Amino acid sequence: MKKTLSLLLACIMLVSLVACGKSGGGNAGGSANDKASSDGDTKPVTIQFWNGWTGSDAQVLIEMVEKFNKENKWKITVEMDSTSDFRDKITPAMAANKTPALILGSCSEKYLYEGEVRNLDNIFADTGMKKEDFVPSYLDALMTDSGLYGIPFQISNYVVYWNKDLFAKAGLDPETPPQSYEQWTEYAEKMTDADNHVYGSGLSYTNYGAVACLMQMFGGEQITKENDKWVAHFKDNEGYVDFVKWFNYQFDAGYNPVEGDIVSMFIAGQVGMYVDGPWVLADIHKYNMNYGVTTLIETPEGGKQAPANTQCFFICQDCTDEEALAAERFIYWWHYGNGTENVKDTAVYAWSDRIGYPTYFNPVAECDEYKNNKDMNAITITDPEYCMDSIAPGEFRYWSEILTGPVIDFINNLTFYKDNDPHELLDKCQEASDTIINEKYGY
């Protein structure tokens, strides 16, 4: 799953997917069970759980599902299918009304699966989960104008890694990452030793997700809502102009390799600073790197940005209310166990502790064991004042069209504006984005 997730923010929906043609809202069945708070009258039920997680991630998922099947108090059995061809299976299953009860997906897929997944507004009343236990920004990413359609499972965000040995060799404090993008450039220069194939900066024109998130750090979200209308923010965005100049300069100055497998170079000690996701941590640990990790650098123009892709639990519309309730109870168990466990014994804690993704769940973030996890503590943001959305707010329906069109065109053309005015590139991006927004929303 590490490879899958490393591409997820970068190019999710690069191929245009069309949702199946069933009509009807996601809340056609109402809540899973209006009497779900009663546990005494449960009878055995088996549900299917499909997802696309593979590798070591899947092994932990398997462990958690087996644990649930052994210890849950509701007599529920979960049969999980975790496979790399999940996307090839779920679309025809939806078309044939033969979906599993529970699936994992991305926040953007609440629109792709519209009419196929249930509204979850009542899950807190159904299960006893506390809404205030979830960082609100991540719940917001799963909202549409008709309600809540997913519950967070995993936060896939981009972070900054640095090689402490290369920092020390260059006379830099190995415990302190750059605090500004100007400082990034200064540090990159000091660490670069081209004769020995060592580069201070590890950026890539083809890592679309990382580039889009860095761009957002410089100039804010690409799309926002103003006066009840969606507006693109490329034209005359001086933060984005600064981003183009800073990004291209790393290559022009020779501080950044022009091509190659940057993550392999970083792990091999050839790159001083590198931007990627938490999925890289497993390989970093495997090779015993002397590293540090932190969140992306903020700028005054960008403001409080922490762009992320919220992976989530969806409950499919086709399942029975009994199966939907069982799926809700599995989601409850994932976060609270049977309701008596210490937070460090829950699946949601294990997912951060063992797999390495920052939490969205306040009880985990607040527990001492999590606070003592240096990596997780460094990349976790729970402050609701931060914008956790990537590119646009979660309720913007046409996120994928903006990403796969104007944003990726912008990134692909960055290299042609090394010596030219970036405003021209931004004007083109604005025009293309305006066309999409106006056509889709009828402005």
N, C-alpha and C positions, 0 to 999 in steps of 0.2 A: 504493500500500500504506500510505502514511502515514495516510490516513483510516481504513482498515481496522484498522490497529494501534492507533490512538488509541481505538477502540471496543473493542478486544479485551479488555483488562483490565477495561474499564468494563462490558461487557454480553455477554461471550462466553456463548453458550448461553442467552440470554434467552428464546429460543424453544426449547421442550423438543424435543431431537432424540432419536430412538430408534435405537440401533444395529441393524444388519441382523441377521437371525436365524440366522446360521450358528452351529453349535455347535463345540466343540473349543477347546483352549487355544492361546495364541499361539505356543507352541513345538512345534507338531505336527511340524514338519519338522526339529527339532533345530537345530544350527548350520548356517550357510549352506554351509560346506564345512570338514570337519575338517582338510583339507590346504591351507588357504588361504594358509599362509605361503610356499608354493612359487609363484614367479612365472614360472618358466621354461617351464611347459607351457601358457601361456595361449593361447586361441584367441579370435577376434573374437566379441563379444557386444554386443547393443544392448538398452538398457533405457529404460523410460519414467519420467519424473520430472514429477509434477503438483504444483502449488501455487497458492495464491491471491495471490501477490505481484504487484503492478502498479506502474505509474509508474516513477520513477527507481530504486526498489528492484529492480524486474524487469529493468531495463536492466543493472544490475550483475550480477544473477544470470545473465542471458544471456551476458554477457562471461565470467563464470567458467566456465560450462558449455562455451562455445566453446573456452576455454583448456584445459579438461580434455580435451576431445575431440582436441585437437591434440597434447597433450604427455603424456598418461598412458601408462604403461609396460605396461598390461594389455590393450591393443587393445579398450577399451571405448568405445562410443558412447552418449552420453546424449541422448535426445530429450525436450526439456522443453516442457511446456504450462503456462504461467504466465498465469492468467486470473482475473478477478473472480468467475466463476461456478463456481469450484472446488468449493464445498460442494454445489452442485446436481448436480455430475457424480460426485463420489466416492461418494455414498451409493448410487445405482443401480448404479454399477460394482461396488461390494462385493456388492450383492445378486445380481448376475449373474456373480460370480466373474471379473470382467474388470478387475481393478485394475492400475495401474502398479506397478512394483517399488518406487518411492521416492516419498514424499509429504512435505510439510511440514505441521505442525500445532501445536497447543498442548498443553502437558503434561497438561491436564485431559482431552484427547481419548484418552488411553490407555485410559480406561474406555468412552468413546463407541465406540471402535473395537475393543473387546475381542473377541478371536477373529478379528479382521481384520488385525492387525499382529503381526509376529514378535517373539518374545523375543530380546533382543540380548545376553544374558549372555556369549556367546562371541565377541562382535565384537572384543574386545581381543586374544584369542588368534588369531582368524582373520586380523587385519590387522596386528598389531604396534603398534596405538595403545596409549598408556600411560594407564591409568586415573588415575594420579596427576597427569597433565597437566590434568585437568578439575577445576574447583572442585567439591568433593563435594556441596555443597548443591544444585547444579543437576542433578547426576546423580540425587540423591535424589528430586527433583521428578518424575522419569521412572520411578520404581520403583513396583511394586505388590507385594503379598505373594507374588507368584510370579516376581519378577525385574525386569530392566531392559527397557523397551519403547521407548525413544527415546534419541537422542543430541542434546545441545544444539546449536542453530543460532543462536539470537538471544535476548537478554535484553530483555524489554519491561518496564521499570520506570518508576515515577513519580519525578520529580525537581523541584527548585525552581529556577526561573529568576528573575533579578532584573534590573531596568533600572538600569544604573550611572548613567546621566544623571539619572534621577529621584532616585536615592539622593544624588548630589552636590548637586542642587538643594535637597534637604531638609536638607542639612547632615550627612548620613550618610556613613560611609566606603564608597565605591563598590566597594571590593575585598573587603568583609566582609559576607556575608549574615547574617540573624538566626540566633542560636545557640540560641534557645528560642522556644516559641510565644508566650510573654509578650512577647518582643522583636519577634516578627512583628507583634503588635498595636500596639506602640509605633511601629514603623517605618511601618506602614500609616497610622496617624494623621498622622504627619509628612508623608507624601507625598500624602495625599488633598487634592485641590483640586476640590471638587464643582462650583464655578462654571465651571471649565474642563474638566469631565468627565474628571478624572484621579483615579484610585483607587489606594490603596496596596496593596490586597489583591485577588487574582484567583482566587476560588474559585467553584464552581458546584454547585448542588444536583443537577444532572442529569448531572454527570460521575461516574457511579457508581464507576468504578474508582479514581479519585483519592480520592474520599471514603472508600471502604472501606480504602484503604491508609493514609490519614491517621488514620482511626479506629484501625487496627492500631498505628500509631506511638504512640498515646496509651495503649492498654490491652492490647497483645499480640494474638496470634492469636485469632480468634473461636472456633475449635474446636481442641482438643488431645486427646491420648490420655493417660488416667490410669488406672493399674491395669488395663490391657488393655481399657479402654472409652473410647469417644469422648465428650467432654464439651464442652458449649457454655459460653461465659464472658461472657454479657451481664449477667446478674443481679448487682447489687452491684459491678459493675466501675467503680470510681471513675475510672479512666483514661478510660473511655468517657463518663462523666458530664462530666468536664472537656472532652472533645472536643466534646460537644454545646454546651456553654456557649461555648467558644472559637469554634467554627464559626459559630454563630448571631450572636455578638456582632459579627463583621466586617460583617454585613449591617445589623444593628440600629443600629450606630454610624455607618453611612454610608461605611465604608471600602471597601466591596465593591459593585460594580454588581449590581443585583438581577437583571438579565437582559441578554442580548446575547451576541455572539460574543466570548468572553473572549480567545481566542488572537489574534484580529484586533486587539482593543483593545491587547493587550500589544505586538504587533508595531508598532502605530501609536503607541506611546509613551504610552498612556493608563492603563496598569496597571504598578504598581511591582514586585509579586511575583506569580508565577504558578506553578501546579502542573500539570504535564503530562508527557508522555513524551519520549524522545529523538527521536521522529519529528518534533518541532517544529523541531529544529535546522536542517533544510534551509531552511525558510522564514525563520528568524531570520538565517541566513547570507545568504540572497537579498537581504534588505532592510538588510544591514550594520548590524544593531543593536549598540549598545554594551551588552553583557549579561554576566552571570555565570551559572553553573549549578552546582548542588551536590545532594547526596543529601537525602532528607527528614530533617527534624529529629527526633532521638531524644528520648525522655523517660525519666525513671527508672522510671515505671510500665510503659511499653512494653518497655523493655529494648533489646536489639540487634536491631532489626527493619530489614530491607531488602526489603520485599515486591516480588515480581516475577512475571511470567508467562514461563515458559521455553518458547520456541518450539523445535521439535525436528524432526529427521529421523525418520520412521517407515519401516520396510520392510514391505510388505504381505505377508500370509500366502499369497495366491494365486500369487505368482511362483515360478518354479523355483528350486532351490538355486543353479544357475549365475547366474541373474539376481540373487538375493539377495546372492551373493558380490560381484558387480559393483557392487551398490548399497553394500555395505560398503566396497568399495575407493574408491568416489566419496567417501564420508564420510571415509575415511582421507585421501584427497587434499585434501579441503577443509581439513583441519587441518595436514597435513604436506607437501603437494605430493607429489612422487615420492620423498620421503625425504631429499633432498639440499639443498633450498632453505633459504635464510635465512627465519626466521619472518615477516619483513616482506614477503616475496614470496608468502605463502600467501593463500588465499581467506579464511580465518578472520580474518586481520589486515585485509585489504581491507574486509571487511564492517563492522568497527568504524571504520576510518580513513575510509572513503568514505561510508558510510551513517550512522554515528553512534550505534551501539548499544554499550553497555559489554560487555566480553568476559567469558566464562566459562572461558577457556582460559589456564592459567597461563603458558605460554611467551610468549603475546602480552602479558599484563599485565606480565611481567618484562622485556620488551625495551625498550631505550632510546627507540626511536622512539615507542612507545606512551606511555611515561612522559612524553615531551615533548609529547604531545597534551593540552593543558590541559583540554579538555572531557571527554575520555574518562577521564583520570586523576581528575577531580573526581567522576565518577559511578560509578566501578568499585569494587565491594567483592568481595574474594576471601577474606576472613577466614571460615573455616568456622564460627566461633562465632556468626555472624549468622544469623538466620532469614530465608531468602530466599523462603519460601512466602507466598502471598497467601491470607488467610482461614483456611486449614487446611493441615496437612502434606500432602505429595504423595500419600501412601498413603490419605488419606481419600477414599473412593469417591464420596461424595455432595456434593462441593464445589459443583457447579452448582445443586443444589436449595437449598442454604443461601444461595448468592448471589442466585438469582432469586426466592427467597421471603423469608425473614426479613431478610436484609441490605438488599435493595432496598426492602422495606417500611419498614424502619427509616429509610433515607435519605429516602424520600418523605415520611415523617412528621416529619422534623426541624423543619421550619418551624412545625409546630403546637405545638412544645415550647419556643418562645422564652421564654414566661413561665410555663411549667409545670415540674414536677419531672421531669427526664429518667428517673428510676428507673422510672416507669410505662411509658415507651416501651421501656426495656431489659427489663423484666419480660415484656412481650408478645413481644419478640424471643426471649427465653430459652424461653418456652413453645412458640413455633412451632418453634424449633430442636430442642428436646427431642423434640417429636412426630416430626419427620423422623428424627432419630437413632434413637429407640426403635423406630419402625416399620421402618426399613431394616435395622437390626442386630438386631432382635428382643430388645432389652433389656427 
